[in-house]
Amino acid sequence: MRQIKKCTFTLIVVTSLASSLLAHPHHSQQQNVAAMTGLSAGFSHPWTGLDHLLAMVAVGILSIQLGGRCVWAGPLAFLTGIGGGGILGLSVSEFSGISGLIPLTIMMLGLSLIFRKLPPVTLVLAAFVLFGAVHGYTHGIEAPLLRQPVAYMLGFMVSSIILHFAGIVCGIAMKNRQTWVGANAFQLSGAAITVAGLVFAVGL
């Protein structure tokens, strides 16, 4: 019963946050982005929307849950996807609808945390690259609005590394059961992230 109450509380908090932050700046305030310098805009961007922040933290947590080489290969794969997607976004803007896939990536990451049995590591890393490309492309198509598009992407990458590290720290705490949700920390966090992704999808 106590675990159910904890799970319910976590889902309510994350869902409430997701509902209040549905409109990420890159969806509704691109004119304001253009007024910022490339590096500062890129670095601050992931922190201003719960969608991107959750995805990057979730990658860190999931990498710890998987263990082994995934601890470093998981975040690296996602960052590789971000870089590749960002470069594509700088030069090709015809696929603007890709941003609608972001909620799907969040839900997939959340579901992966819930289920204990996952596909082979190679497939998981490939999924990380693909998910990262979706996020990178979404930001890459904004970069031309800035005076320093390359600096924008670099700032975004640095910020992403910090968020991945934060996820890794959270994952370590969960694995050691040093969290208030106890032994089911990975599953509860996955459920919360999945619900948040669903809220984003409905909002879109």
Phi, psi and chi 1 to 4 in degrees:
 res  aa     phi    psi   chi1   chi2   chi3   chi4
   1 MET       -  -40.9  179.6   63.1   69.0      -
   2 ARG   -63.2  -41.0 -179.1  174.9  -61.5  179.1
   3 GLN   -64.2  -36.8  -69.8  -65.9  -19.0      -
   4 ILE   -64.4  -41.7  -66.1  175.9      -      -
   5 LYS   -63.9  -40.9  -70.1 -178.7  178.0  178.6
   6 LYS   -64.1  -43.6  -70.0  176.8  179.9  179.6
   7 CYS   -62.4  -43.8 -178.7      -      -      -
   8 THR   -62.5  -43.5  -58.0      -      -      -
   9 PHE   -62.3  -44.7  175.6   77.2      -      -
  10 THR   -61.7  -44.2  -57.3      -      -      -
  11 LEU   -63.9  -39.8  -66.6  177.3      -      -
  12 ILE   -64.6  -44.5  -69.3  174.1      -      -
  13 VAL   -62.6  -50.9  170.3      -      -      -
  14 VAL   -66.0  -40.0  174.9      -      -      -
  15 THR   -63.6  -39.2  -57.2      -      -      -
  16 SER   -64.0  -43.0  -61.2      -      -      -
  17 LEU   -64.0  -42.8  -73.3  172.3      -      -
  18 ALA   -62.7  -41.2      -      -      -      -
  19 SER   -63.6  -38.2  -60.1      -      -      -
  20 SER   -78.3  -17.6   63.6      -      -      -
  21 LEU  -117.2   26.0  -64.3  174.9      -      -
  22 LEU   -59.5  -39.5  -84.8  173.8      -      -
  23 ALA   -86.1   86.9      -      -      -      -
  24 HIS   -66.1  142.8 -165.3  -76.8      -      -
  25 PRO   -49.8  -33.4  -29.4   36.0      -      -
  26 HIS   -75.5  -10.3   73.7 -100.5      -      -
  27 HIS   -90.5  -28.5  -63.0  -49.3      -      -
  28 SER  -130.7   -8.7   60.3      -      -      -
  29 GLN  -133.6   44.6  -60.1  177.8    5.7      -
  30 GLN   -64.0  -28.9  -71.9 -172.1  -17.0      -
  31 GLN   -65.3  -29.4   64.9  -85.2   15.4      -
  32 ASN   -76.3  -32.4  -66.0  -27.4      -      -
  33 VAL   -61.3  -37.5  174.6      -      -      -
  34 ALA   -64.3  -22.6      -      -      -      -
  35 ALA   -82.4   -8.6      -      -      -      -
  36 MET   -95.5  156.9  -58.4  176.6   67.3      -
  37 THR   -74.3  155.5   60.9      -      -      -
  38 GLY   -57.6  -51.2      -      -      -      -
  39 LEU   -65.0  -47.3 -171.6   62.1      -      -
  40 SER   -67.2  -37.6   61.8      -      -      -
  41 ALA   -65.5  -44.1      -      -      -      -
  42 GLY   -65.1  -40.4      -      -      -      -
  43 PHE   -69.5  -39.6 -176.9   82.6      -      -
  44 SER   -81.9  -20.8   63.2      -      -      -
  45 HIS   -57.6  -49.1 -150.6   52.1      -      -
  46 PRO   -62.9  -21.7  -23.6   35.5      -      -
  47 TRP   -84.9  -10.1  -56.9   88.6      -      -
  48 THR   -99.2    2.1   57.8      -      -      -
  49 GLY  -141.3  128.4      -      -      -      -
  50 LEU   -66.5  -23.5 -170.7   60.2      -      -
  51 ASP   -64.2  -54.1   49.0    0.0      -      -
  52 HIS   -69.0  -39.4  -62.1  -65.2      -      -
  53 LEU   -61.1  -45.9 -171.3  151.0      -      -
  54 LEU   -62.2  -41.6  -88.2  179.6      -      -
  55 ALA   -61.6  -45.1      -      -      -      -
  56 MET   -71.0  -39.4  -65.8  173.2 -165.8      -
  57 VAL   -66.3  -39.6  171.5      -      -      -
  58 ALA   -61.4  -37.2      -      -      -      -
  59 VAL   -61.7  -42.4  167.6      -      -      -
  60 GLY   -63.8  -44.0      -      -      -      -
  61 ILE   -64.1  -45.6  -63.4  174.4      -      -
  62 LEU   -64.7  -35.1 -177.0   56.1      -      -
  63 SER   -62.8  -38.1  -63.7      -      -      -
  64 ILE   -69.9  -39.7  -68.2  -63.4      -      -
  65 GLN   -61.7  -39.8 -174.1 -171.9   42.8      -
  66 LEU   -71.3  -37.5  -68.1  169.6      -      -
  67 GLY    73.5 -171.6      -      -      -      -
  68 GLY    59.6 -139.4      -      -      -      -
  69 ARG   -70.0  -16.3   59.3  171.9  177.0  161.4
  70 CYS   -65.7  -20.5  -82.6      -      -      -
  71 VAL   -57.5  -38.9  172.5      -      -      -
  72 TRP  -106.3  -30.6   57.2  -92.2      -      -
  73 ALA   -72.4  -30.8      -      -      -      -
  74 GLY   -61.8  -59.3      -      -      -      -
  75 PRO   -59.1  -37.6  -27.1   36.6      -      -
  76 LEU   -63.6  -40.8 -179.8   60.5      -      -
  77 ALA   -63.4  -43.2      -      -      -      -
  78 PHE   -65.0  -41.6 -163.2   86.2      -      -
  79 LEU   -65.0  -36.4  -71.4  170.6      -      -
  80 THR   -62.3  -42.2  -60.3      -      -      -
  81 GLY   -63.9  -40.8      -      -      -      -
  82 ILE   -60.5  -45.8  -72.5  178.2      -      -
  83 GLY   -62.5  -46.7      -      -      -      -
  84 GLY   -65.2  -43.6      -      -      -      -
  85 GLY   -64.9  -37.0      -      -      -      -
  86 GLY   -64.5  -42.7      -      -      -      -
  87 ILE   -62.7  -41.5  -66.9  173.3      -      -
  88 LEU   -63.8  -40.1 -178.1   62.6      -      -
  89 GLY   -66.1  -30.0      -      -      -      -
  90 LEU   -66.1  -29.2  -73.4  173.3      -      -
  91 SER  -110.6  -21.0   54.9      -      -      -
  92 VAL  -130.3  124.4 -179.8      -      -      -
  93 SER  -121.6   12.3   59.3      -      -      -
  94 GLU   -74.5  -14.2  -75.2   81.9    1.0      -
  95 PHE  -107.6   46.8  -51.1  109.6      -      -
  96 SER   -62.1  -22.6   56.4      -      -      -
  97 GLY   -68.3   -9.8      -      -      -      -
  98 ILE   -61.1  -29.1  -74.1 -178.3      -      -
  99 SER   -58.4  -24.5   60.6      -      -      -
 100 GLY   -69.4  -12.5      -      -      -      -
 101 LEU   -84.3  -11.6  -63.4  176.9      -      -
 102 ILE   -57.2  -47.2  -73.1  179.5      -      -
 103 PRO   -57.7  -34.9  -25.7   36.9      -      -
 104 LEU   -64.2  -41.3  178.8   60.4      -      -
 105 THR   -63.0  -37.9   67.2      -      -      -
 106 ILE   -65.9  -44.2  -63.9  172.4      -      -
 107 MET   -64.2  -39.1  -74.9 -172.2  -74.6      -
 108 MET   -65.1  -40.8  -68.3  -64.1  -68.7      -
 109 LEU   -65.5  -41.7  -70.2  168.8      -      -
 110 GLY   -63.5  -43.8      -      -      -      -
 111 LEU   -64.0  -33.8  -70.9  172.3      -      -
 112 SER   -64.9  -32.3  -62.8      -      -      -
 113 LEU   -73.2  -29.0  -76.7  166.7      -      -
 114 ILE   -73.0  -46.0  -65.7  174.7      -      -
 115 PHE   -86.1  130.8  -62.0  107.2      -      -
 116 ARG   -76.0  -30.2  -60.0  178.0 -174.9  -84.2
 117 LYS   -96.7  119.5  -68.3 -175.6  178.2 -179.4
 118 LEU  -118.3  164.3  -65.9  174.4      -      -
 119 PRO   -62.2  172.0  -19.3   31.7      -      -
 120 PRO   -53.2  151.7  -26.2   35.1      -      -
 121 VAL   -55.4  -38.4  172.9      -      -      -
 122 THR   -58.8  -42.4  -56.7      -      -      -
 123 LEU   -69.0  -37.3  -68.5  180.0      -      -
 124 VAL   -63.3  -44.9  173.5      -      -      -
 125 LEU   -65.1  -38.3  -65.2  179.7      -      -
 126 ALA   -62.9  -39.3      -      -      -      -
 127 ALA   -64.6  -39.0      -      -      -      -
 128 PHE   -60.5  -43.4  -80.0   -0.5      -      -
 129 VAL   -61.5  -44.8  173.3      -      -      -
 130 LEU   -64.1  -45.2  179.6   60.6      -      -
 131 PHE   -63.3  -41.5  -66.5  169.4      -      -
 132 GLY   -63.1  -36.7      -      -      -      -
 133 ALA   -63.3  -37.9      -      -      -      -
 134 VAL   -61.8  -46.2  170.2      -      -      -
 135 HIS   -69.1  -41.3  -72.9 -101.5      -      -
 136 GLY   -64.4  -42.3      -      -      -      -
 137 TYR   -64.2  -42.5  178.9   82.6      -      -
 138 THR   -57.4  -37.0  -58.7      -      -      -
 139 HIS   -83.8  -29.7  -70.6   82.3      -      -
 140 GLY   -64.4  -34.0      -      -      -      -
 141 ILE   -72.0  -13.8   59.6  177.1      -      -
 142 GLU   -87.2  -26.2  -62.0  167.2   -0.9      -
 143 ALA   -55.5  -39.0      -      -      -      -
 144 PRO   -60.1  -16.7  -28.3   38.0      -      -
 145 LEU   -70.3  -15.7  -65.1  172.7      -      -
 146 LEU  -100.1  163.2  -58.3  163.2      -      -
 147 ARG   -76.8  -21.5  -65.5 -174.5  -63.1  -88.0
 148 GLN  -131.0   74.0  -59.6  171.0  -42.0      -
 149 PRO   -61.7  -38.5   22.0  -33.7      -      -
 150 VAL   -66.1  -42.5  175.5      -      -      -
 151 ALA   -62.4  -35.1      -      -      -      -
 152 TYR   -59.2  -48.4  172.0   86.8      -      -
 153 MET   -67.6  -36.0  -70.0  -52.4  -58.9      -
 154 LEU   -64.1  -43.4  -72.5  175.8      -      -
 155 GLY   -61.8  -39.6      -      -      -      -
 156 PHE   -65.4  -38.9 -176.9   78.1      -      -
 157 MET   -65.0  -43.8  -67.8  -76.4  -74.4      -
 158 VAL   -61.5  -44.7  171.4      -      -      -
 159 SER   -62.5  -37.4 -169.4      -      -      -
 160 SER   -64.4  -39.8  -61.4      -      -      -
 161 ILE   -60.4  -42.9  -68.4  172.5      -      -
 162 ILE   -62.7  -42.5  -64.9  174.1      -      -
 163 LEU   -68.1  -37.3  -72.7  171.0      -      -
 164 HIS   -61.7  -42.8  -76.8  -36.0      -      -
 165 PHE   -63.0  -39.8 -178.7   74.7      -      -
 166 ALA   -61.3  -40.3      -      -      -      -
 167 GLY   -64.9  -38.6      -      -      -      -
 168 ILE   -62.9  -43.7  -71.6  173.0      -      -
 169 VAL   -61.1  -43.7  172.0      -      -      -
 170 CYS   -62.3  -41.9  -69.8      -      -      -
 171 GLY   -63.1  -39.8      -      -      -      -
 172 ILE   -63.3  -43.0  -68.1  173.6      -      -
 173 ALA   -62.7  -40.0      -      -      -      -
 174 MET   -66.0  -40.8  -68.3  177.0 -176.7      -
 175 LYS   -66.1  -32.6 -163.1  167.2 -172.5  176.6
 176 ASN   -87.0    2.2  -65.8  -27.9      -      -
 177 ARG    59.4   34.9  -60.4 -176.4 -178.8 -179.2
 178 GLN   -97.1   26.2  -65.0  174.3   -4.2      -
 179 THR  -115.1  162.7   59.2      -      -      -
 180 TRP   -69.6  -15.9   67.5  -76.1      -      -
 181 VAL   -90.4   -6.5  -69.7      -      -      -
 182 GLY    72.5 -142.1      -      -      -      -
 183 ALA   -67.0  -21.9      -      -      -      -
 184 ASN   -97.8   23.8  -62.8  -43.5      -      -
 185 ALA   -59.0  -43.3      -      -      -      -
 186 PHE   -63.6  -44.6  -75.6  109.0      -      -
 187 GLN   -67.2  -40.5  -73.8   68.3   40.4      -
 188 LEU   -67.7  -41.6  -68.6  176.8      -      -
 189 SER   -66.1  -37.8   63.5      -      -      -
 190 GLY   -63.7  -40.2      -      -      -      -
 191 ALA   -64.1  -42.6      -      -      -      -
 192 ALA   -63.9  -42.8      -      -      -      -
 193 ILE   -66.6  -39.5  -68.3  170.3      -      -
 194 THR   -62.6  -44.5  -58.2      -      -      -
 195 VAL   -63.6  -40.4  170.0      -      -      -
 196 ALA   -60.9  -43.8      -      -      -      -
 197 GLY   -61.1  -38.3      -      -      -      -
 198 LEU   -65.8  -39.6 -178.8   59.9      -      -
 199 VAL   -62.8  -42.5  172.3      -      -      -
 200 PHE   -61.1  -43.2  -71.1  132.9      -      -
 201 ALA   -62.2  -43.7      -      -      -      -
 202 VAL   -65.7  -37.2  172.2      -      -      -
 203 GLY   -65.5  -32.8      -      -      -      -
 204 LEU   -72.8      -  -71.0  175.5      -      -
